[in-house]
Amino acid sequence: MENPNPTAAVTELHIRLKQARRHTPFGRLFPEDRDPIYRAVARDHHCTVEDLHHWTEGGAA
């Protein structure tokens, strides 16, 4: 298994969330909209959704 790159994962997560917000009314994403994005980024970067939450909250990236 590859080592995840926190900076790349968080950067891609932010880009995907921003892009998704552009296509929603009022630019707001609900948890049910965000969850598939978090899972996809976690899968692509060989980490867990919990890792992504930790990295985005902890400022590791």
Secondary structure, DSSP 4 states (H G I P E B T S, - for coil): -PPP-HHHHHHHHHHHHHHHHHTSGGG---HHHHHHHHHHHHHHTT--HHHHHHHHHHT--
